[in-house]
């Protein structure tokens, strides 16, 4: 079994706020990867053939979101570890989500209240901007390709993080054009590390896509997203979508080469006002682009990951996925939900491809002052020849108990 025990708390004094959340995490050991798995990493990402060692058990305490914040006027600045969610999708936004651990030493700037530009630009609508820069972790390899090296080499080794570790920076602008239509654009860039030291020049060159020797220094991605409440159903139905491009200044002209996802959110089903419904789907293997190139870069060949987890969508690399979420609300703070999820792995990426199907039933109930109970039971059926020669299935169950203390009034 796995167990997670944690606590969070915050304190504020004037414009300053300190927030901390930590967890004790335990998981048993796992089997060693097969030779075919090791060959897969070598052939797709250019990693060296690694040792077939079993996964060690985990017993650790880890600080997650932990930061010091300062609010000045309508701006908020923070430093530490901070989770961001840049997009409208529920299962994981396509460019930056909290599916991975927060970055280390992360500096964040956030316009907490919207503003309007002067003159004719005020007709664009209400604007919000966010930006960050932070250290990535858990990346074992990097190459000297695209840096002008005459003989590109692989840097790093299994079991050790790169030193110095690469940086990830990003910025997002969100525009509420009308009360019912919102549009956003974002960019993230990976740079730094042992083959590309961070300085003012590499920071600017990487973020603005300046080319060296015909190639871009750094690993850049851009995204666009929208959310629109449909006419005649403004309070009921919302259409939303996201698209991501590799190494382009904007994803909009390159839709056939992008990874994209989107969905519909029905806030209440007609005739069953307590029921909401969300349909989502997407792909990261566009037909007009290299199917394995989304979330990958030849220089930063450890991937768009932090501590081994993809920073973007749950769909992953070179795959297609669909999911359905439905919640029946017993009250404002009590719900029962059903989740269905399907994913297909591209055989051009994973040998012979693969499929995953999941169904889950969950409940989330606030019971009395300070107590919250969350339970989930999931059945999964999958067939991925790289991992197992026959179809596999499993059942998982989880129970979460949370308690909030009531502050004393003075």
N, C-alpha and C positions, 0 to 999 in steps of 0.2 A: 504494500500500500504506500501511497504518498501522503504526506501531511504538510500543511502550511499553517503556521501560527504567526500572527502579526499584530501590530498596533500602529496607530497614527495619532498625531496631535499637532496643534498649532498654537502660536502665541502672537499677539499683535500689540504694538506700541506706536501710536501715531501712524505715520506712513510706512512703518516697518512691519513685516510679517515673517515669521519663521514657521515652516511646515516640515514635518518629518513623518515618513512611513517606512517601517522596517518589517521584515519577515524572517522567521526561521523556516527553512525548507529542508525536507528530507525526501529522498527517493532511493530505492534499492538499486543495485548494480544491474547492468544490462549485458547481453552477449556481445562478443566481438564481431565487427563487420566481416563479411565474407570477402573473398578475393575479388569477386565480380563487383561488389560495392566499391572497393578501393580502386579498381580499374576505371569505374565510372567517374569518380572524382578526377582521376588523372586525365581522362580523355576529354571531359567537358570543360573543366576549369583550369587545366594545366598544372594541377598539383602533383607533387612527387608521389610515388607509390608509398603509402604509409604503412605503419605496423598494424597488424591485426590484433589489437589489444581490446579487451573487454571494457565497457564503460563502467567507471568506478561509481560506487554509491556516493550520494551527496548528503551531507549533513552540515548546514551552514546558516549563518545569520547574514542577511543582506539588506542594506539600506536601498530603498527604491526611490520614490519621489521625495527628495529632501533638498530644500532650497531656502535661501534668504531673499525676500522680495522687498522692493521699495517702490511706492507709488508717488509720482510727482505729477500733479494735475491729472490729465487723462492718460498718462503713460505709466506702465508698470515694468520695472526692471527686476530680473531675478538671476541668481547664480546658484548652481548646484546641480541637481538632477530633476528634470521636469518632463512630464509626458505631454505630447501634443497630438492633436487629431485634426488633420487638415483635409477635410472633405465631408460630403454628406452621407456616405455609405455606412451601413451598420456593422458589417462583418470585418471591416478593415479598410481604411482609405488607401488609395492607390499609390500615393507618394510619401506619406508620413503618418504613421499610426502608433498606437501603444501596444501593438502585437510583439514588439521587442522591448527590452529594458531601456529605461531612460539613458541618454548619453551622460558620460562623466564630464565634470567641469563645464557645464552647459550655461552659457550666458544667453538670456532671452529678453527681447524687447517686445512689448505688446501694447498696442493702442486699445485700451479697454473700453472706450466709448467711441462710436463712429463720428466722422466729421465729413464736411463737404469742401471740395476745392472751390476757389473763387472763380468769378467771372462765368463764362459759358460752361466751364467744366463742372459747375454745380449740378447740371442736369444729368451727370453720370449717376448721381445718387449718393447714398451714404457709404463711406469707405472705412475699412479697418485694415491695419497692417500688422504683421508679426514678422519677427526675424530671430534667428538663433545661430550660435556656433558652439560646438561641443566636441569632445573626444569620443571616438568609437573604441570599442574594446572587443576582445575575443576574435580578432582577425589574425590568422597565423601566417598568411603569405601575401606577397606583393611582388610585382615585377618592375624592371626598369624600362619596359617598352613605353614608347611615346615620350621618353625624356631625352631623346637624342643620343642614347647610348649606342655605340657601334655594334655591340654584341649583347642584346638584352638578356638579363639573368633573373633567376627567381631568388627572392629574399625570404627568409623565414624557415621555420621548422615546426613539425607537429608538437603540440603540447605547450607551446610558448606563444605569447602575444607578440606582435610586432613592436619594436622599440626604435624610435618613437611611434606611437600609434597614430593612425590617420585622423584627420578632423572631418566633421560633417557640418556644413553650414546650409542655411536655407532662409527663404523669405516668402511670404504669402500676402497677397492683397485680395480682399473680398469686397465686392461692390453690391449693395442692395439697390438695384436699378429702380424697382418699384416695390410696393409692399408684398407682391407675390412672386417676384423674380430676383434671384440672387446669383451672382457669377463670381468666380474666383480664379486666380492664376497663382502658381507657386513654382519655385525652383529650388533644388537642392544640389549641392556639389560636395563630392568627396575629394580631399586633397591632403597633402602632407604625407607623413610616413617616412621610412628610411630612404626611399628613392626620390622623394620630392619634398624637401624640407620646407616648412612653413615660414614665410616672410611676407612682407607687404606685397612684393611683386607677384609671388605665386598665389597669394590670396586673391588679388585683383584679376590676374590672368585666368585662374581657374573659374572664378565666378562669371567673368564676362566672355569666356570661351575663346580666349586668344590662342592662336595656333602656333605650334613649334614643329618644324620638320613635317608639315602637313597633317599633324595630329593635334588633338586637344590635350593640354596638360591638365589632368584631373578628370573626374568622372561626374558629369552633369546630367540632370534630368529636369524636365519641366512638365507641369500638369495644368489642366484646366478642369473646372467643375461647375455645375449649375444645379439649382433647385427651383422648381416652378410649380406653384399651386394652380391646378388646371381650372379654366373658366367654367363656371356653373357648379363647380365642386370645390370651391376655395377652402372650405373648412373640413373637407373630407379627403381629398386625393392630392398627393404631391409626386411629381415626376422629377427624378434627379439622375445625374450621371457624372462620370469622371473619365479622363483620358490622360495617358502618360506617354511622353516621347523621350527617347534616349538621344542625348547629345544634340538637341535642337533648341534654338532660342524660344520657340513656341510650339506646342503640340498641334495647334489648330490646322495648319496646312498639311499635316502628315497623318491624317486619320487612319489611312489604310495600313500604316506602319506602326501604329500605336497599340499599347495595351489599353483596354477600356473596360469599364463596368458601370452599371447603373441599376435603377430599380424604380418601383412604385411603392408608395406608402399610403395605405388607407387607414386614416385615423380612427374611423369607426365603420364597421360593415353595416350597410343598410338593413334595417330590421333587427340587428343585433348590436345595439349601441355600445355594449361593454366589450366588444371584440374588435381588436385592431389587427391589421394584416400587412406584412411587408414581403415583397418579392424582389429578389436581387439576382443578378447574373453578370458574368464578365469573362474575359479571356486575357491571357498574357502571351499568347503565341500568334501574333498577327500574321496573316497569310502573305502580306507584301514585305515582310521583314524577316530577318534571321530569327527563327522560332525560339532559340535559346538565348537570345541577346538581351531581352528585357531583364532588368535587375542584374546585369553582368557588365564587366569592363575588363579589357585585357591587362591593364596596368593594375587595377585594384581587383585582382582575381579571387579574393576571398568573398566577394559578393556584396550586395547592398544589405548588410546584416549588422546587427549589434549583439554581441555575446551569443552568436549562433542562430539568431532569429531574424527572419526577414522583416525589414522595417515597414514594408508596404502591405498589400492586400493578402488576405487569407488564401487566395487562390494559388499563390506561389509562382514559381517560374514555369513557363512553357506549359500552361494548363488552361482548362476551361472549368468554370464552376457556376452552380446555381444554388440558391438557398431560399427557403420560405420560413418566415417567422410569424407566429400568431400568438396573441396574448388575450386571455379573457380576464377582465378586471373585476375582482370580487369587491373591490373598494379602491379608494384613492391610493392606498399603499399596500394592496394585496393583489397578486396576480398569479395565474397559472398559464404556462406557455408550452407550445409545441414548436420544435425546430426540425426542419428537413434540409439535408445538404447532400449535394452530389458534386463530384469532381472527376474530371478526366485528364490524365497526364498524357502529354504529347509523346508519341513513340520516337519522334525525332530528337527528343531530349533524354527521356528515360527509356532504356532498351525495352522494347515490346509494350511500352506505355503502361497504363494502369487505370483502375477506377476505384473510387471510394464512395460509399453511401452511408449516411448517418441519419438516425432519427432519435430525437431527445425529447423528454418531458421534464419540465422544470417548474418550480414554484418559488416565489419571492414574497415573503410576508413580514411586515413590521408588526410585532406583537407587543403591545404595551410600550411604556416609556423606555426608550433606549435599546430595545432588542430587535434584531432582524435575523430571520431564518431563511436561508436559501438552499434549495435541494435540487439535484439534477441526476437523471438516469438516462444513459445514452447507449444505444445499440449501433455498432458499426460493422459493416461488411466491406471487405476490400480485396482486390486482386491486383498485386503489383509483382510481376515475375522477378524483378530485380531483388525483391525482399523475400519472397516465398514462392514456391513452385505451384502451390494450390491456393484456392480461395480461402480467405481467413475471415474470422468474425470475432468480436469481443464485446463485452458489456462493461461499462464503467459507471460508477455511482459516486456522488460527492455530496457532502453536507457542510454548509458554512453557517457559523453562528457569530454574529457581530453584536457588540454592545457599545453604546455611546454613553459616557457619563454625563450627567446634567450639571452644568456649571453653577456654582453657588453665586447668588446675587449679594452684593455688598451695599 
